[in-house]
Amino acid sequence: MSVGISVLGITLSPIVIPQFFPKFEDTIIAIQILSISVVPATIGYICISEFLGLEKSRFVLIGRIIALSTLVLGMITLPIYYGIVGAASAFVLSSCTQTIFLILAKKKFGAKS
């Protein structure tokens, strides 16, 4: 379902935004990039739920710290060079790094109860 939402965001934003929000046509690319983050965010929330169910909130905290660090660094550096596309990319990178950490932690430590 999240893949479908992501695909709809990527394909429909160039059609919908100019018709309903003509002043925001320059944000179409940023919205398409942000639509990509739906998939890793969904996978990340599934992993977070599993860790919280196993009462291993330490991994959730570490994942959130990694995501925050990536987001702050990305928001400081990427918009300088790439503008709004860089800011959107920083958000996607943040979501992806958190999800990658949670998946790796789940493979290594998730099986133990």
N, C-alpha and C positions, 0 to 999 in steps of 0.2 A: 504494500500500500504506500509506503514511503517513497519507493521508486516511482510509482505513478504520480504522486504529488510533485516530486522533483521534476519529472518529465513535463508535467502540465505547467509548472512554473517556468521552465525553460522555453517551452514552445508557445505558451499563450501570452506571456508578458509583452512580446513585441506587438501583439495584436490588441490587447486590452488597454495597456497604458496609454498609447497615443489617442485612443478614442475617449477614454474617460478622464485621463489626467494628462492633457497635452503639455502642461508646464513641466512635467517630470519625465520627459522623453529621454533625457540624458542618464536616467537611472536604470534604464532597461538592462544594460549589461551587468550592473551591480546586482539587480534582482535575479538575473539568470545565474550568476555566480553564487549568490546566497541560496538559491534553490538546490544547489548541489549539496549543501550542508545538511539537508534534511535526512539523507541516508545515513551518514556517520553519526549524526545526533541520535537517530532512532536506535541504532546498534549500541551506542554508548549508554542510552537510558536502559536498555535491556540488561546490559552488563552491570550497571549501577544497581538495578533492582535485584539481580542475583547476589551481588556482594552484600547488599543490605539484608537480604533474606538469610545469608549465611553469617550475619553479624560481623562482617569484615569491613567496617566503615573506613578503616585506615586507607584502603585502596581507593575508595571514592574520594577521600580528602586529597590524597596525592594526585589523583587524576584531575581534580578540580584545580589544584595548584599549578599543575602542568598546563592546563588549558588557560588559566588566567595569565601565567607568565608568557605563553605564546601569544595570547591576544594583546597584551600590553606591548610587548616588543614589536609585534606586527603592526599595531596601530601607530606606534611611534615611527617606524621606519618605512613601511610600505606605502602609505599615502603620500609621503614626500616625493617618491619617484613615480608612482602609478595613479595617484589621485583616488577617486572613489572606487576604482577597480582594486587598488591595493588594500583599501579598508575592507572591502567585501572579501578579498582573498585572505586577509588576516583572520577574519571570523571563520572561514572554512578551514584554514590551517589549524586554528585552535580546536575546533570540533574534531578534526581528524587526529591530532596528536593525543587528545584525551581518549578517544576511542581506541587508538592503537595501543596506548598504555594499558587500558582496561582489558583488552583482548589478551595481551601478553601476560598480564597479571592473572587473568582467569585461567589461561593455559598452564601457568606455573603453580598457582596457589589455589585455584577455584575448586579443585576436586576434593581437597581436605575439608572436613567439617569441624 
